[in-house]
């Protein structure tokens, strides 16, 4: 059985020139949703660029990394 990864990633908004730290278990699918404007939080911040990501084996680690990025830019 293959282990599911949790991804912590940073999106950059061209519209407001800000970075947004997020974690999720389906990076590719979620990024496609961002690009199509299907995510309410980022809908009005498009276009978005994926500028960094890392994979974690445990959700707790991904959450910890997201909190780190949100407080240590």
Backbone as XML, in Angstrom:
<?xml version="1.0"?>
<chain id="A" units="angstrom">
  <residue number="1" name="UNK">
    <atom name="N" x="0.835" y="-1.182" z="0.000"/>
    <atom name="CA" x="0.000" y="0.000" z="0.000"/>
    <atom name="C" x="0.883" y="1.251" z="0.000"/>
  </residue>
  <residue number="2" name="UNK">
    <atom name="N" x="0.579" y="2.170" z="-0.874"/>
    <atom name="CA" x="1.365" y="3.384" z="-1.008"/>
    <atom name="C" x="0.913" y="4.438" z="-0.007"/>
  </residue>
  <residue number="3" name="UNK">
    <atom name="N" x="1.856" y="5.075" z="0.636"/>
    <atom name="CA" x="1.577" y="6.112" z="1.627"/>
    <atom name="C" x="1.178" y="7.405" z="0.932"/>
  </residue>
  <residue number="4" name="UNK">
    <atom name="N" x="0.141" y="8.053" z="1.439"/>
    <atom name="CA" x="-0.297" y="9.341" z="0.902"/>
    <atom name="C" x="0.563" y="10.448" z="1.500"/>
  </residue>
  <residue number="5" name="UNK">
    <atom name="N" x="0.986" y="11.365" z="0.679"/>
    <atom name="CA" x="1.770" y="12.498" z="1.143"/>
    <atom name="C" x="0.859" y="13.668" z="1.457"/>
  </residue>
  <residue number="6" name="UNK">
    <atom name="N" x="1.351" y="14.530" z="2.325"/>
    <atom name="CA" x="0.714" y="15.813" z="2.590"/>
    <atom name="C" x="1.685" y="16.873" z="2.113"/>
  </residue>
  <residue number="7" name="UNK">
    <atom name="N" x="1.184" y="17.841" z="1.397"/>
    <atom name="CA" x="2.034" y="18.843" z="0.783"/>
    <atom name="C" x="1.852" y="20.195" z="1.456"/>
  </residue>
  <residue number="8" name="UNK">
    <atom name="N" x="2.966" y="20.818" z="1.735"/>
    <atom name="CA" x="2.974" y="22.217" z="2.157"/>
    <atom name="C" x="3.517" y="22.985" z="0.978"/>
  </residue>
  <residue number="9" name="UNK">
    <atom name="N" x="2.827" y="24.041" z="0.605"/>
    <atom name="CA" x="3.274" y="24.769" z="-0.573"/>
    <atom name="C" x="2.995" y="26.252" z="-0.436"/>
  </residue>
  <residue number="10" name="UNK">
    <atom name="N" x="3.664" y="27.019" z="-1.279"/>
    <atom name="CA" x="3.504" y="28.466" z="-1.277"/>
    <atom name="C" x="3.042" y="28.897" z="-2.655"/>
  </residue>
  <residue number="11" name="UNK">
    <atom name="N" x="1.959" y="29.649" z="-2.651"/>
    <atom name="CA" x="1.408" y="30.237" z="-3.867"/>
    <atom name="C" x="1.763" y="31.720" z="-3.884"/>
  </residue>
  <residue number="12" name="UNK">
    <atom name="N" x="2.082" y="32.222" z="-5.049"/>
    <atom name="CA" x="2.341" y="33.656" z="-5.208"/>
    <atom name="C" x="1.253" y="34.243" z="-6.103"/>
  </residue>
  <residue number="13" name="UNK">
    <atom name="N" x="0.635" y="35.304" z="-5.624"/>
    <atom name="CA" x="-0.399" y="35.994" z="-6.386"/>
    <atom name="C" x="0.219" y="37.132" z="-7.182"/>
  </residue>
  <residue number="14" name="UNK">
    <atom name="N" x="0.015" y="37.117" z="-8.482"/>
    <atom name="CA" x="0.481" y="38.236" z="-9.312"/>
    <atom name="C" x="-0.370" y="39.472" z="-9.065"/>
  </residue>
  <residue number="15" name="UNK">
    <atom name="N" x="-1.604" y="39.275" z="-8.694"/>
    <atom name="CA" x="-2.526" y="40.401" z="-8.513"/>
    <atom name="C" x="-2.155" y="41.267" z="-7.311"/>
  </residue>
  <residue number="16" name="UNK">
    <atom name="N" x="-1.920" y="40.648" z="-6.161"/>
    <atom name="CA" x="-1.594" y="41.440" z="-4.977"/>
    <atom name="C" x="-0.140" y="41.293" z="-4.525"/>
  </residue>
  <residue number="17" name="UNK">
    <atom name="N" x="0.660" y="40.530" z="-5.284"/>
    <atom name="CA" x="2.097" y="40.349" z="-5.013"/>
    <atom name="C" x="2.375" y="39.762" z="-3.628"/>
  </residue>
  <residue number="18" name="UNK">
    <atom name="N" x="1.454" y="38.938" z="-3.122"/>
    <atom name="CA" x="1.636" y="38.299" z="-1.822"/>
    <atom name="C" x="1.814" y="36.803" z="-1.988"/>
  </residue>
  <residue number="19" name="UNK">
    <atom name="N" x="2.413" y="36.196" z="-0.963"/>
    <atom name="CA" x="2.580" y="34.750" z="-0.922"/>
    <atom name="C" x="1.603" y="34.158" z="0.081"/>
  </residue>
  <residue number="20" name="UNK">
    <atom name="N" x="1.125" y="32.970" z="-0.213"/>
    <atom name="CA" x="0.167" y="32.285" z="0.639"/>
    <atom name="C" x="0.652" y="30.863" z="0.898"/>
  </residue>
  <residue number="21" name="UNK">
    <atom name="N" x="0.806" y="30.514" z="2.171"/>
    <atom name="CA" x="1.230" y="29.175" z="2.561"/>
    <atom name="C" x="-0.009" y="28.316" z="2.804"/>
  </residue>
  <residue number="22" name="UNK">
    <atom name="N" x="0.025" y="27.095" z="2.276"/>
    <atom name="CA" x="-1.120" y="26.193" z="2.351"/>
    <atom name="C" x="-0.607" y="24.771" z="2.528"/>
  </residue>
  <residue number="23" name="UNK">
    <atom name="N" x="-1.430" y="23.912" z="3.114"/>
    <atom name="CA" x="-1.115" y="22.479" z="3.098"/>
    <atom name="C" x="-2.350" y="21.735" z="2.608"/>
  </residue>
  <residue number="24" name="UNK">
    <atom name="N" x="-2.106" y="20.600" z="1.956"/>
    <atom name="CA" x="-3.182" y="19.812" z="1.373"/>
    <atom name="C" x="-2.631" y="18.438" z="1.031"/>
  </residue>
  <residue number="25" name="UNK">
    <atom name="N" x="-3.499" y="17.484" z="0.805"/>
    <atom name="CA" x="-3.041" y="16.140" z="0.437"/>
    <atom name="C" x="-3.132" y="15.874" z="-1.065"/>
  </residue>
  <residue number="26" name="UNK">
    <atom name="N" x="-3.682" y="16.812" z="-1.822"/>
    <atom name="CA" x="-3.844" y="16.613" z="-3.270"/>
    <atom name="C" x="-3.339" y="17.851" z="-4.010"/>
  </residue>
  <residue number="27" name="UNK">
    <atom name="N" x="-2.056" y="18.033" z="-4.031"/>
    <atom name="CA" x="-1.452" y="19.245" z="-4.587"/>
    <atom name="C" x="-1.860" y="19.505" z="-6.030"/>
  </residue>
  <residue number="28" name="UNK">
    <atom name="N" x="-1.719" y="18.527" z="-6.891"/>
    <atom name="CA" x="-2.009" y="18.737" z="-8.312"/>
    <atom name="C" x="-3.470" y="19.123" z="-8.534"/>
  </residue>
  <residue number="29" name="UNK">
    <atom name="N" x="-4.382" y="18.379" z="-7.938"/>
    <atom name="CA" x="-5.808" y="18.668" z="-8.077"/>
    <atom name="C" x="-6.143" y="20.046" z="-7.519"/>
  </residue>
  <residue number="30" name="UNK">
    <atom name="N" x="-5.620" y="20.358" z="-6.337"/>
    <atom name="CA" x="-5.929" y="21.637" z="-5.705"/>
    <atom name="C" x="-5.386" y="22.798" z="-6.522"/>
  </residue>
  <residue number="31" name="UNK">
    <atom name="N" x="-4.180" y="22.648" z="-7.091"/>
    <atom name="CA" x="-3.619" y="23.732" z="-7.897"/>
    <atom name="C" x="-4.470" y="23.970" z="-9.144"/>
  </residue>
  <residue number="32" name="UNK">
    <atom name="N" x="-4.979" y="22.913" z="-9.738"/>
    <atom name="CA" x="-5.883" y="23.065" z="-10.885"/>
    <atom name="C" x="-7.135" y="23.830" z="-10.472"/>
  </residue>
  <residue number="33" name="UNK">
    <atom name="N" x="-7.646" y="23.557" z="-9.278"/>
    <atom name="CA" x="-8.814" y="24.280" z="-8.774"/>
    <atom name="C" x="-8.493" y="25.754" z="-8.562"/>
  </residue>
  <residue number="34" name="UNK">
    <atom name="N" x="-7.295" y="26.050" z="-8.061"/>
    <atom name="CA" x="-6.883" y="27.449" z="-7.903"/>
    <atom name="C" x="-6.877" y="28.151" z="-9.258"/>
  </residue>
  <residue number="35" name="UNK">
    <atom name="N" x="-6.295" y="27.508" z="-10.246"/>
    <atom name="CA" x="-6.158" y="28.106" z="-11.573"/>
    <atom name="C" x="-7.517" y="28.376" z="-12.227"/>
  </residue>
  <residue number="36" name="UNK">
    <atom name="N" x="-8.488" y="27.536" z="-11.957"/>
    <atom name="CA" x="-9.822" y="27.685" z="-12.548"/>
    <atom name="C" x="-10.722" y="28.625" z="-11.753"/>
  </residue>
  <residue number="37" name="UNK">
    <atom name="N" x="-10.245" y="29.128" z="-10.628"/>
    <atom name="CA" x="-11.031" y="30.028" z="-9.808"/>
    <atom name="C" x="-12.087" y="29.326" z="-8.974"/>
  </residue>
  <residue number="38" name="UNK">
    <atom name="N" x="-11.883" y="28.047" z="-8.674"/>
    <atom name="CA" x="-12.866" y="27.266" z="-7.927"/>
    <atom name="C" x="-12.664" y="27.333" z="-6.415"/>
  </residue>
  <residue number="39" name="UNK">
    <atom name="N" x="-11.596" y="27.981" z="-5.971"/>
    <atom name="CA" x="-11.320" y="28.107" z="-4.534"/>
    <atom name="C" x="-11.637" y="29.545" z="-4.131"/>
  </residue>
  <residue number="40" name="UNK">
    <atom name="N" x="-12.599" y="29.698" z="-3.248"/>
    <atom name="CA" x="-13.090" y="31.030" z="-2.881"/>
    <atom name="C" x="-11.971" y="31.929" z="-2.366"/>
  </residue>
  <residue number="41" name="UNK">
    <atom name="N" x="-11.112" y="31.404" z="-1.499"/>
    <atom name="CA" x="-10.054" y="32.212" z="-0.891"/>
    <atom name="C" x="-9.114" y="32.840" z="-1.919"/>
  </residue>
  <residue number="42" name="UNK">
    <atom name="N" x="-8.815" y="32.135" z="-2.994"/>
    <atom name="CA" x="-7.847" y="32.628" z="-3.976"/>
    <atom name="C" x="-8.485" y="33.057" z="-5.297"/>
  </residue>
  <residue number="43" name="UNK">
    <atom name="N" x="-9.779" y="32.942" z="-5.408"/>
    <atom name="CA" x="-10.469" y="33.238" z="-6.667"/>
    <atom name="C" x="-10.119" y="34.628" z="-7.214"/>
  </residue>
  <residue number="44" name="UNK">
    <atom name="N" x="-10.062" y="35.623" z="-6.335"/>
    <atom name="CA" x="-9.812" y="37.002" z="-6.772"/>
    <atom name="C" x="-8.345" y="37.397" z="-6.670"/>
  </residue>
  <residue number="45" name="UNK">
    <atom name="N" x="-7.489" y="36.410" z="-6.453"/>
    <atom name="CA" x="-6.051" y="36.673" z="-6.363"/>
    <atom name="C" x="-5.287" y="36.104" z="-7.561"/>
  </residue>
  <residue number="46" name="UNK">
    <atom name="N" x="-5.998" y="35.588" z="-8.527"/>
    <atom name="CA" x="-5.367" y="34.988" z="-9.697"/>
    <atom name="C" x="-4.778" y="36.068" z="-10.594"/>
  </residue>
  <residue number="47" name="UNK">
    <atom name="N" x="-3.747" y="35.750" z="-11.380"/>
    <atom name="CA" x="-3.127" y="34.435" z="-11.526"/>
    <atom name="C" x="-2.215" y="34.101" z="-10.350"/>
  </residue>
  <residue number="48" name="UNK">
    <atom name="N" x="-2.131" y="32.818" z="-10.090"/>
    <atom name="CA" x="-1.319" y="32.288" z="-8.998"/>
    <atom name="C" x="-0.205" y="31.420" z="-9.548"/>
  </residue>
  <residue number="49" name="UNK">
    <atom name="N" x="0.918" y="31.483" z="-8.884"/>
    <atom name="CA" x="2.067" y="30.658" z="-9.257"/>
    <atom name="C" x="2.457" y="29.792" z="-8.073"/>
  </residue>
  <residue number="50" name="UNK">
    <atom name="N" x="2.725" y="28.548" z="-8.332"/>
    <atom name="CA" x="3.254" y="27.652" z="-7.319"/>
    <atom name="C" x="4.757" y="27.895" z="-7.275"/>
  </residue>
  <residue number="51" name="UNK">
    <atom name="N" x="5.243" y="28.501" z="-6.185"/>
    <atom name="CA" x="6.665" y="28.872" z="-6.141"/>
    <atom name="C" x="7.487" y="27.945" z="-5.260"/>
  </residue>
  <residue number="52" name="UNK">
    <atom name="N" x="6.820" y="27.106" z="-4.450"/>
    <atom name="CA" x="7.545" y="26.174" z="-3.593"/>
    <atom name="C" x="6.588" y="25.103" z="-3.106"/>
  </residue>
  <residue number="53" name="UNK">
    <atom name="N" x="7.101" y="23.872" z="-2.980"/>
    <atom name="CA" x="6.325" y="22.831" z="-2.310"/>
    <atom name="C" x="7.257" y="21.789" z="-1.717"/>
  </residue>
  <residue number="54" name="UNK">
    <atom name="N" x="6.750" y="21.107" z="-0.694"/>
    <atom name="CA" x="7.472" y="19.999" z="-0.092"/>
    <atom name="C" x="6.459" y="18.958" z="0.347"/>
  </residue>
  <residue number="55" name="UNK">
    <atom name="N" x="6.881" y="17.709" z="0.346"/>
    <atom name="CA" x="6.015" y="16.590" z="0.725"/>
    <atom name="C" x="6.359" y="16.125" z="2.130"/>
  </residue>
  <residue number="56" name="UNK">
    <atom name="N" x="5.308" y="15.824" z="2.899"/>
    <atom name="CA" x="5.475" y="15.318" z="4.262"/>
    <atom name="C" x="4.742" y="13.984" z="4.375"/>
  </residue>
  <residue number="57" name="UNK">
    <atom name="N" x="5.294" y="13.086" z="5.158"/>
    <atom name="CA" x="4.641" y="11.796" z="5.373"/>
    <atom name="C" x="3.465" y="11.899" z="6.331"/>
  </residue>
  <residue number="58" name="UNK">
    <atom name="N" x="3.522" y="12.867" z="7.235"/>
    <atom name="CA" x="2.484" y="12.987" z="8.254"/>
    <atom name="C" x="1.813" y="14.356" z="8.183"/>
  </residue>
  <residue number="59" name="UNK">
    <atom name="N" x="0.508" y="14.361" z="8.350"/>
    <atom name="CA" x="-0.260" y="15.606" z="8.279"/>
    <atom name="C" x="0.234" y="16.623" z="9.304"/>
  </residue>
  <residue number="60" name="UNK">
    <atom name="N" x="0.584" y="16.160" z="10.488"/>
    <atom name="CA" x="1.055" y="17.062" z="11.541"/>
    <atom name="C" x="2.299" y="17.835" z="11.103"/>
  </residue>
  <residue number="61" name="UNK">
    <atom name="N" x="3.174" y="17.157" z="10.363"/>
    <atom name="CA" x="4.376" y="17.829" z="9.868"/>
    <atom name="C" x="4.026" y="18.899" z="8.834"/>
  </residue>
  <residue number="62" name="UNK">
    <atom name="N" x="3.080" y="18.601" z="7.966"/>
    <atom name="CA" x="2.661" y="19.570" z="6.953"/>
    <atom name="C" x="2.026" y="20.793" z="7.614"/>
  </residue>
  <residue number="63" name="UNK">
    <atom name="N" x="1.225" y="20.564" z="8.628"/>
    <atom name="CA" x="0.599" y="21.675" z="9.358"/>
    <atom name="C" x="1.664" y="22.534" z="10.044"/>
  </residue>
  <residue number="64" name="UNK">
    <atom name="N" x="2.640" y="21.884" z="10.652"/>
    <atom name="CA" x="3.720" y="22.603" z="11.321"/>
    <atom name="C" x="4.506" y="23.468" z="10.340"/>
  </residue>
  <residue number="65" name="UNK">
    <atom name="N" x="4.786" y="22.906" z="9.169"/>
    <atom name="CA" x="5.523" y="23.667" z="8.143"/>
    <atom name="C" x="4.692" y="24.831" z="7.612"/>
  </residue>
  <residue number="66" name="UNK">
    <atom name="N" x="3.384" y="24.624" z="7.430"/>
    <atom name="CA" x="2.512" y="25.709" z="6.981"/>
    <atom name="C" x="2.546" y="26.856" z="7.995"/>
  </residue>
  <residue number="67" name="UNK">
    <atom name="N" x="2.426" y="26.534" z="9.276"/>
    <atom name="CA" x="2.480" y="27.565" z="10.324"/>
    <atom name="C" x="3.817" y="28.294" z="10.309"/>
  </residue>
  <residue number="68" name="UNK">
    <atom name="N" x="4.890" y="27.543" z="10.085"/>
    <atom name="CA" x="6.216" y="28.159" z="10.008"/>
    <atom name="C" x="6.262" y="29.182" z="8.873"/>
  </residue>
  <residue number="69" name="UNK">
    <atom name="N" x="5.813" y="28.784" z="7.696"/>
    <atom name="CA" x="5.859" y="29.693" z="6.545"/>
    <atom name="C" x="4.962" y="30.903" z="6.743"/>
  </residue>
  <residue number="70" name="UNK">
    <atom name="N" x="3.846" y="30.729" z="7.406"/>
    <atom name="CA" x="2.934" y="31.851" z="7.619"/>
    <atom name="C" x="3.510" y="32.878" z="8.596"/>
  </residue>
  <residue number="71" name="UNK">
    <atom name="N" x="4.457" y="32.473" z="9.418"/>
    <atom name="CA" x="4.993" y="33.395" z="10.416"/>
    <atom name="C" x="6.458" y="33.773" z="10.171"/>
  </residue>
  <residue number="72" name="UNK">
    <atom name="N" x="7.126" y="33.184" z="9.171"/>
    <atom name="CA" x="8.558" y="33.443" z="8.959"/>
    <atom name="C" x="8.898" y="33.805" z="7.513"/>
  </residue>
  <residue number="73" name="UNK">
    <atom name="N" x="8.107" y="34.609" z="6.865"/>
    <atom name="CA" x="8.500" y="35.048" z="5.522"/>
    <atom name="C" x="9.662" y="35.995" z="5.678"/>
  </residue>
</chain>
